[in-house]
Amino acid sequence: MSDLSNYRKSYEKKVLLETEINENPLMQFKAWFYEVEDIGGIEEVNAMTIASIGLDGFPKSRVVLLKSYDENGFVFYTNYNSEKGKAILANPHVCLSFFWPSLERQVIIKGIAKKVSAQQSDNYFNSRPFGSRLGAMVSNQSEVIASHEVLENELKYLEQAFTADTIVRPENWGGFCVEPISMEFWQGRPNRLHDRIRYTLSDNKLDWKIERLAP
């Protein structure tokens, strides 16, 4: 057995106090996001883990990229026919998490995932590089394939069949928006007495209840 018990670190960079947070968790997220970006040290600050319940009943987590967020929620894009897409369509209750070690922070978001509009998916798809758009068409995401050459050959075919002006977003590819019902902000502190502030959406869907949680 590999003993990792000596892997320890004291978290001492920041604090999270009720007197300093924004009443709106989306604004608090925005402040943290750009603070982490300004500090640097993270290649993709928009990388987030999304956890869903699969069709087999098991939870599964994977890293995706946040592509936009506003008062409606957090948007990412995927193949709707993928394992992830099918799981979310069957059970839209998901959890997002961000880990930003440069400032010893986490954000954990529970929410309901819904497809974004076809127009929004079109707009984002058309903003992607030509190769990335073709890649979305090539891959039957999560399906078993014989080899990587299968993908390469299909890509070569599509490169001849389409131009940047003629390619159209596949209907099975698009965005999900995760509408938050709970957002927890975690700040590392010394002696494992971490700060945890949770925002919970009220029944009227307008106000947020703010609570401190024990670490």
N, C-alpha and C positions, 0 to 999 in steps of 0.2 A: 504494500500500500504506500502511495506517495503521501508523505506528511507535509501539509501546507500550513500547519498551525502557526508557523513563525512569519507568515506573510501578514504583516501589520503596518498600518499607517495612521498617523495622527492627523485628523482633519482640522485645519486651523486658519483657513484663508478668509472665510466670510461668516456672517451671521444673518439670520432671517427673523426679523422682529415684526410683530403686528403693527407697530407704529410707523413702519417704513414701507409696507406693502400697498399695492393698488387694490381698491375695492373690486375691480374687475379682473378676473383671472387671465383673460386674454391680453389685457394690457400688462399684467405682471409677466406673462410669458414673453411678450414682445420685449420688455425691458431686459429680462434675463438673456433672451436669444441674442440680442445685439451686444450685450455686455460680454458674453462668451465669444462672440465673433470678433469683437475689438481686442480682447485679450489674446486670441490666437491659440495655437497649439492643437487645434482640432481640424482635421482636413475637411470634414463634411459636418458642419454644425447642424445641418438639417437632417442628418441621419436619425431615424427613430425605429424602435422595435414595435411591431404590431403583433399582438397576441389575439388569436381567434380560436373558436371551438370547431374542430374539423368534423367532417361528415362521419368519421369513425368514432366520434365522441371524445377524442383526445385534444387537449389544448396544444397549440403550436405557435411558436414565435419566430419571427424573421425580421431582418432589417430592411426597411424601405426608405425612400427619400421624401420628406415633406416638400411639397411644391408650392403651396400657398396656404394662408390661413387668414381668417377674418372673424367677425362676430358670429358667423354661421358654423365655423369649425375648421378642421384641419384636413387638407386635401392631399391625396396621393393618387398615383395612377398604376393600373395593373391590367392584366388579362382577366376578364370576368370568368373565363372558362378554366382558369388555373385552380390549383388546390385551394389557394388563398381566396380567390374570387368566389368559388362555389361555397366555401365555408362561410364567408361573410354574407352572401345572399341568403343562405339558409338560416344563419343566426347572426344578426347585425350587431350584437353586443360585443364590443371589442375593447381592447386596452392598448394605449400607446404609451411608450416610455422613451424619454431622452436621457442620456447619461453624458454629462459634460465634466470629465475629470479635471480639466484645467482650472475650474472653479469649485470642484468638489460638489457638484449639483446633480440632482435628478428632477425630472418632471414626469409624473404619472397621470395619465388621462384616461378615464373611463367614459365611453360614449357609444352612440348609436351611429352606425355607418349607413350612408345612403348614397346611391349613385348621383353624381353631379349631372347637370343637363348635357344633352348631346352637343350643344353649342360650346359649352365650356370644355368638354373633352376634345372637340374639333380644334378649338383655339390652341389648346396646349399641344396636341399632336402635331399640328402644323408648325409650331414653334421649335420642334425638335430637329436636330440635324437629320439630313436625308438618310444616313446609315441607321440611325436609331429608329426612324419610322419604318424602314424596311425590316429591321430586327423584330419589331412588334408584330409584323406580318409573318415572318419566318417561323417564329417559335410557337409551337403548341404547348405553352408553358405547363410544366409538371407532368407531361406525358413522357412515357418511356421512348427513347430513340436508340437506333442502332449504333450511331457514332456521331462525333462532332462534324464529320464530313457531310452528313446529311444536311446539317444547317448551312454549312459553307456552300454546298451546291445549290441549295434553294436560294440563298442570298445572291449568288451569281446570276441565277435565272431572273430574279426580281430586279436586279440592277439593269438588266437589259430590257425588261418589260415596262419599267416605270421611269419617270423623271420626277424631279422635285415638284413639278407643277401638276402632275397627273395622279400622284399617289393620294389615296383616300383612306381615312382612318377606318380600320376594321370595326364592325359593330360590336364585337366581343372584347374590345379594348377601350378602357376609359377610366374615369376618376371615381373615387369614393370620397365623400366628405364625412368625417367623424364629428358629429355634433356632441360636444362634451356635456356630461351631467355631473362629473366630478373631476377636479384637477388638484393634484397634490404637488406641492413644491418642497423639495428635500434639500437641505443645506447641511453638509458635513460639519460637525463640531468636535472639539476635543473630548476624550474619554467616552466616546460613543454617545454623547448626549446631543444627538443631532436635532436640528430644527425641522419640524414637519408641519406645514400649514396646508390645510385642506379646504378647498372651496366646493360646496355642494349646491347644485341648482335647486331652487325652491320649486314648489308645486306650480306656482304661477308662471314659471319659465322666464322670469324677469330678474329676480334677485338671487344673490349668492350668499349662502351661510358660510362664515369663516370660522374654522376651529383649529386649535393646535392639538396635535397628536403626540403621544409619548413615542420616543424613538424605539 
